[in-house]
């Protein structure tokens, strides 16, 4: 995916929970977040990379969060909430959307690393504001509406993006 110009300013927003579950359910493998960030930036100026994570208090999550930071992602975390009926919920849809809208004033392109169709309207809004929107996700688990709303789509279902 060639950039529009090499001095293009880009922000990368990664829905880590969406990518994790997609990679595990489709391939039983982990995401190579370093390769994802490298492809997302693609010789452009990185303004900010944020990984949105859910804190479930599992044994290896702190190491995972540290690895994301070492790669160059700022991590934003939320605790997994358990409700009285036993259901669990945590998502970053609103937080990621607010960050994207705020960052849109400072970048030329935003790369959304998610397949969640809930971000379709966000894509349309960002494009209306003059921001290029690129989506990177696993095609089999990505909303067609999200793909259609983006300026470009990269399918992560290739070995170079998996560990």
C-alpha positions, 0 to 999 in steps of 0.5 A: 500500500504505497503512501500518498506522500512520504511526509504523510503523518499517520496514526495507528489505532490497534484494537488488540482484543479484536486482532487477538481473537481473530488471529486465534479463532482463524489461525490459532496463532498470535499477531505480530504487532511489530510487523503490523506497525511497520506495514501501517506506517510504511515509510511515513511519519508516525505521529502516534500508535495506540494499542487498546487492550483489555486487562483480564488479569491473566498470567502473561498479559503484563509481558504482552503490554510491555512488548507492545510498549517496546515496539512503539505502541502506547497502551490504553487498558480497561479492566474486563467487567463481570456482571451479576449474571456472569457475562463479561464485557469490555470494549474500546469502541468509544475510546478508540473513536474519540481518539481517532476524531481528536487525532484527525486534526493532527494527521493525514491518515489513520490506520484502524487495526480492527475488523469491527463493523462498529467503526464503519461510521467512524471511517465515513466521518474521518474521510468526510473530515479529509483524513485517509482511513486505512483498515488492517485486519483479518479478511474472514472476520472483517465487516464488509461495511468497514472495508467499503468505508475505508480508503484501503484495506490490508488483509493480515491473514498472511504469515508475515503478520502472524507469530 
